[in-house]
Amino acid sequence: MRRASGASVARRDLDLPSLVAGIAIVVLGVVLLLDRLDVLSLRFASLGPLACATIGAVLLASGLGRRD
């Protein structure tokens, strides 16, 4: 890829664990925002499995991203 000035820009490969972690954090934030706005009714007991699912998704993507 070249810029208008003619300088070359290197492309980086997709970092799957970072992508999944970012998406998981955004989803978790949206769920917590909906709870705060009383659209959802979450209890503390609901947050444990949600946090575990988020961490599991990041760990799964991390394991899949290391394959060569």
C-alpha positions in Angstrom: 0.0 0.0 0.0 1.4 3.4 -0.9 0.5 6.8 0.3 0.0 9.9 -1.9 3.6 11.0 -1.0 4.9 7.7 -2.3 5.9 6.3 1.1 5.3 2.6 1.7 3.0 1.6 4.5 3.4 -1.9 6.0 0.2 -4.0 6.6 -0.1 -5.9 9.8 -1.9 -9.2 10.1 -5.1 -9.4 12.0 -4.6 -9.9 15.8 -7.5 -12.3 16.6 -7.1 -12.2 20.4 -7.1 -8.4 20.5 -10.1 -8.3 18.2 -12.1 -10.7 20.3 -11.1 -9.0 23.5 -12.2 -5.7 22.1 -15.5 -7.0 20.9 -16.1 -8.8 24.2 -15.4 -5.7 26.2 -17.8 -3.6 24.0 -20.5 -6.2 24.4 -20.0 -6.3 28.1 -20.2 -2.5 28.3 -23.4 -2.5 26.2 -25.0 -5.1 28.5 -24.0 -3.1 31.6 -25.3 0.2 30.0 -28.6 -1.5 29.2 -28.8 -2.7 32.8 -28.1 0.8 34.1 -30.8 2.3 31.8 -33.3 -0.4 33.2 -33.7 -2.0 29.8 -32.3 -5.2 31.2 -32.6 -6.4 34.8 -29.3 -8.0 35.8 -28.4 -9.2 39.2 -24.9 -9.8 40.6 -25.4 -13.5 40.0 -25.8 -12.8 36.3 -22.5 -10.9 36.0 -20.3 -13.9 37.0 -21.2 -16.1 34.0 -21.1 -13.1 31.7 -17.5 -12.3 32.9 -16.5 -15.9 32.6 -17.9 -16.1 29.0 -15.9 -12.9 28.2 -12.7 -14.3 29.6 -13.3 -17.6 27.9 -13.9 -16.0 24.5 -10.6 -14.1 24.8 -8.7 -17.3 25.9 -10.3 -19.2 23.0 -9.3 -16.6 20.5 -5.8 -16.5 22.0 -5.4 -20.2 21.5 -6.7 -20.1 18.0 -4.5 -17.1 17.1 -1.3 -19.0 18.0 -1.8 -21.7 15.4 0.6 -21.5 12.5 
